[in-house]
């Protein structure tokens, strides 16, 4: 029958919901992680692993007054008796409690390599030695007096404390960090003496407000020092238990004869020093900030010393502001003061943390007093028996001599004189030399002393005021013994970081070259002048757009055929040798697909009176003020002109107030009108119709800036002609235009270039051949072209205008321009209104 029952149980299936199983298991796991691993206790400020390490070392006698012992021995004792987890996690916790740059009060005194502020790992536990520090005695003091609850360890072979009887608020002094399931804590360290003084004040004034406590606890006090800014933010953190405070490094500007230096002597808490040095050095190497000559880490036994050498002409405060903004020289420290209170994770304010410790400390002192009272009462009871025995000594001796053994002696004394078992035991164990008159007097003095101490202990247990004064006196004694000056400086308000990027860039004359495929080069003035007369090298199939003299404070605008533009500060462009190909735009800007540049404009001042004029192949045009192209973020392209269908941008020019423009189409038509007829629009606008190019396309736009110029035309086959500007009459915007040359019926001319130049100007081709404008025949509009020059099949031209190539135009703040014929343009505008074509 039993066998049949077993078979039924074995074959029985249980139906469990997977959600219920997972919820139950995860709930248990979360509870364990929160209460037993990751979060500190509000009473002693320790996590379980830290508490077990300190208790194991105390039990083993590895205290501050004893020699150091191997760390491996302590780790083995901890994981073998109290903490059944990995040895590495125990050793890491042990090392952290010894690092004076992580906590204000080191609890472990370690010999050997215990890491560094450069995040160097500590030596293996077999190489280091450790013992408890003197501060640990303040946490473990009176643990043998039943002050805290003891519980069984994981295998029920030993007892361990659930909390240590801490004598001061360790959680506030050392802070804590930890991540649990659904909870995380981040409590900053605070000054040891300030916290104890605030605890004393709270004991005397239980109803005090936060402002009174903050007059004592000024704010966080990090072991690495630094400057904490913003009292209002600190008050919010202390009030709500969470928030942010600004923490910046302590820096000093040293002015030398040849250069200036920034010397950093304190860095923010938990910032890795070598990473900070690397961040600053990367700014120097990448030239994100001009003026940094060198960065050195000169730290040693005397503390941190990071030296930044600056060029003499750079403002150190501007450099500091930039480093505060872009490196860990300044950080935001986030408070999240969560700790375990009554077995629950609680977000705690400053007042609540102090109250949690005070309540716990009262409990500890009460338990200690009750323990001491019981011991002293027991001792007094024994003393009463000894004193009574001395007064009847002869009778006592007679009973003992007549007894068979010790037990019989005890029974005889208890029956004859009504001694208790404890008193009889003390009497039979009493040595004869203790019966001298001197020892009898000592017994009576001890009895009187015990009477006084018992009276004091009973008063303490029964009086809240005496209990409070006892705790205060103990805290004052600790405060006087350990004096720790504040390390972190507190400033009233958060300093605003103002970065004048222009002022941080050292002014330097350079040269730039740009190719259509997007290769950018920057040359030093000396390197470029050494190669004058030579063109920069380009990749096969690429086209050099031009070379221009610039300053590092300028901005280069690069316009592509797809209607986008790129803003590139000149100081960010890498310097290279003249024969190098340079860097592609992808290094500076995130580009998608193949980008072909059509124009480049060097901007010296975005507050200029200039405009940007863009034209597209399908005959669209727009005019936008130059300041609408100024970008704060230059890491990606922006829209310069909206395009429809298969349209693409063919040219972008800079124009000033009242300048004329001449547009030329591929089949040889032109229009001429003032740029004033174009209403200024936003940079990313579509534009209006510039010219009627049905079955045709625009190829060039010229800006008329100087009188007595000629229009130079060049075909795809290399034929040239020159037209006097006086022959080009004004037209309306949107018109089909007027022919520039007599067209051939067979093999029609296709226009490739159109430039406005003086007769004394010159230009070169891609083979570095020099040509003069005066050698091109001056012809009227009804003429065809002159014979082709000696040009390669895939020729292109670089037009030399006042020492700068035309495609790299320069926008300065103001420039003299040709004033248009006002009456003529008024007539053209009227013509547009009456008969002009609609804008697209």
Secondary structure, DSSP 8 states (H G I E B T S, - for coil): -HHHHHHHHHH------HHHHHHHHHHHHHHHHIIIIIS-BTTT---HHHHHHHHHHHHTT--TTS--EEHHHHHHHHHHHT--S-HHHHHHHHHHTT-TTT-SS-SEEEES----TT------TTT-EEEE-TTHHHHHTTGGGT-S-EEE-TTSSSEEESS---SS-HHHHH-EEEE-SS-EEEE--B-HHHHHHHHHHHHH-TT--HHHHHTT--SB--TT--EEE-HHHHHHHHHHSEEEEEEE-EEEEEE-SS-EEEEEEE--TT--HHHHHHHHHHHHHTTSSTTEEEEEE--BTTB--EEEEE-TTS-HHHHHHHHHHHSTTEEEEEEE-EEEETTEEEE--HHHHHHHHHHHHHHHHHHHHHHHHHHHHHHHHHHHHHHHHHHTHHHHHHHHHHSSSHHHHHHHHHHHH---HHHHHHHHT--GGGGSHHHHHHHHHHHHHHHHHHHHHHHHHH-HHHHHHHHHHHHHHHHHH------SEEESS-------HHHHS---EEEEEEETT-EEEEEEHHHHHHTTTS-----TT--EEEEEEEETT-EEEEEETTSEEEEEEGGGS-B--TTS--EEGGGTSB--S---EEEEEEES-TTSS-EEEEEETTSEEEEEEGGGG--S--SB-EESS---TT--EEEEEEE-TT-EEEEEETTSEEEEEEGGGS-B--TT---EE-S--TT--EEEEEEE-SSS-EEEEEETT--EEEEEGGG-----TT---EESS---SSS---EEEEEEE-TT-EEEETT--EEEGGGS-B--TTS------S--TT--EEEEETTEETTEEEE-S--------HHHHHHHHHHHHHH-----
